[in-house]
């Protein structure tokens, strides 16, 4: 059985095409997860709407607690890390992470950055080994294959790889860098562009993204079905 972690980061609560001022990124994630479960009803999903319920920002207490060895943490430190522990547990349990996010001002929404800051954790998702200098960081989520599906919506055009505005897109590159840092290395990206232009430009981009979502669901399920039996047993332990 495959487990999905579904995150929506858009400030818009509704779905584009169904709700007034609805979110295009939410529309893509809803399509992806719905089609996934339609094909594999036995799989499970954890859903977290960080756009409507943002994670806490890191604070002095969080930093002090996170960098204190677990055996030496005081009760207030454990409380300071309780939210982070839950978010990390959800990520560790996932085989496929589905992230729906708009591009806000050339980067990710603050709510998604807050989630990243909560899950990049010393001792939980990253370790430090000073014998490995000059690169002492040991990713702890490289224990098994995990896939990340990044479904984005952009107001402008040309922000994708090779586009005229690609150098101004700090959303997907930032996400990939952070998640790669903790050991997740398999990424799939689909984007809608042209929200500010609208009309046929947006409609064509939406239709293309929907086709790509449908194809990705089929391809990714096929890839997961073909994993070696030994690997599956190891993941279930």
N, C-alpha and C positions, 0 to 999 in steps of 0.2 A: 504494500500500500504506500502511495506517495502522499506526503503532507505538504500543503501549500501555505505560505504566509502571505496574505494579501494586505498591502498598505495603500491607502489613498491619501495624498498630501494636498489636494486642491482645496482652496478656501471655498470653492463653490460646492454646495451639498448635493445638487441634483445632477442628472445625466443629460448631456447634450442630445438633442433630438427628441427628448421626452419632457424635460422640464425647462421652463423659462430661465435663461442664463445658466443652463446646466453645464457641467464640466465635460470636456472632451476626453481628458485623461481618465476620469472615472468611467466614462462610457467604454473606453478600451479595456480597462481592467475588468469591468463587469462582463463584457463579452468574452474575454479570455477565460475567466474563472467559470462562467456559466457553461461555455463549450467544453471546458475541461471536465467538469462534473457530469455533463451529459454523456460524455464518452466513457468516463471512469467514475461511476457513482460510488464506488467503494473508497475512493480517496477522500481526504479530509482537508478542511481549510480553517485557519485561524485568521479572522478579519480584524484589522485595526484601522480606524479612521483617524489618522493623525492630523488631517486637515481641520476637522471639527473638534478634535480633542488632542491638542498638541502635547507632546512629552515636555517635561520640565527642562528648562535650561540648566546647564551645569552651573554649579555654585562653589563657593569656598568649601562648604561642608562636603559636597560631593567629591571634590578633588582630594581633600584631606582623607576622606574615607576610602576612596578608590586606590590610593597609593599607600595605604596602611595594610600590611599583611593581614589576611583574614583572621588569623589566630589572635591578633592584637587589637581587633576592632572593638570599640565600645558600643553599647546598645544604640546610641544615637547615630553612630556610623552605619550600622546595619539598616537602620530606618532610612538614612539618607540614600542608601543604595537599593532600597526595595523596588522602586520603579525600574531602575536599570536592570536589576536581576531578572525581573519578569520579562522585559523586552529582550534581553540576551537569551533567556530560556526559550522564548518563542522563535528566535532566529536559529538557535542551535537545532531545534526540533524540525526545522523546515528542510525539505528537499528542493523546493522551488520557491523563490522569493519573487512576488509580483508587486512591482512598485508603479503606481500611477501618480504622475507629478507634472504640473505645468512648469514652464520655464519662466521664472519671475526675475526680471532685471538681470538677465544673463546668467543666472544661477538657480539653485534650488530654493524652494520656499523655506522660511525659517523653521517651520514645523518639521520638515524632513531633515534639516541640518541638526535640529535638536535630537531627533531619533538617532542619527549617526553618532552624535557625541555621547549618547547614552549606551550605545552598543559596542563602541571601540573601548574595551575595558581591559586594563592590566590584570592578568591572571584569569580572565574569562575568555576573551577572544584574541588576546595578544600577550605574548610573554617576552621577557627581556633576558637575553643570555649574553653577558659581557665577554664571554670567551669567543664570540662570533664576530668581533669587530673587524671591519668598520660597520657591518650591518648586524646589530645585536637583536633585531626583532624576529620573533618566532610566531608565525600565524597559527592560531590554535583551531581554526575552522577548516584547516586543510586535511582533516581526518577522513573526510569522505566527499564525494562530488556533490556540489550544490549549484543550482542554476539560478541566475537572476534575470528576470524579464523586466526591462525598463520601458514603460509605456508613457510617452511624453506628449505634451501639446504646447505649441509655440505660436505666439502671435504673428511673428514675422516669417520670412522665407529665406532659405539658404543657410540655416544653422546646423545642418547635418554634415557628416564627414565629406570633405571636398567642396562644400558650399562656400559662397562668398562671405558669409557671416560666421563660418565655423569657428574662427579664432575668437569670437565673442561668446561662444557657448561654453559655459563652465558648469553645466548641470551634469550631463552624463560623464564627462571626464572626472569630475570630482567624486561622483558616486562610485565609479569603477575603481578609482585610486583607493578610496577608503575601504571598500569591501575586499578588494584584492589584498590590501594590507593585512587583513585578518584571515585570509586564506581562501576566499571565494574567487574563483577564476573563470567561471563560465557565464558569459553575458550575452543577452539577446536584446536588441534595441529596435523599437518601432515608434515613429513619431507622426503626429499630425501638425501641419504647418498652415499658415495663412488665415488665422482667426481674424486678424486685423483687416485683411483684404476681403474676406468673405466671398460670397458668390460662388462661381464655378471653381475658382482656385481652391477654396476651402472644401467644397463638396468633393472634388477629385482627390484631395489629400485624405479626407475621411474615408472615402471608398477604398483607396489604396491601403490605408492602415488597417482597415477591417479585413481585407483579403490577406494581409500579412499576418494578422493575429490568427486567423483561421488556419493558415498554413503552419504557423509556429506551434499551435496547439497539437496538430497532428504530428509534426516532426519531433517535437520534444517528448511526446508520449511514446512515440516509436523508439526514440533513443533510450528512454528510461526502461521500456519493456525489454530492451536488448542487453541490459546490464548483466554481467556475470552473476550466477546464482550465489557464488561465494561472497561477492560484494554485498548483495542484498541481505544475506544472513548476518554479515558483520554489522550492517547498519541497524539491524533489528535488535542487536544486543544492548 
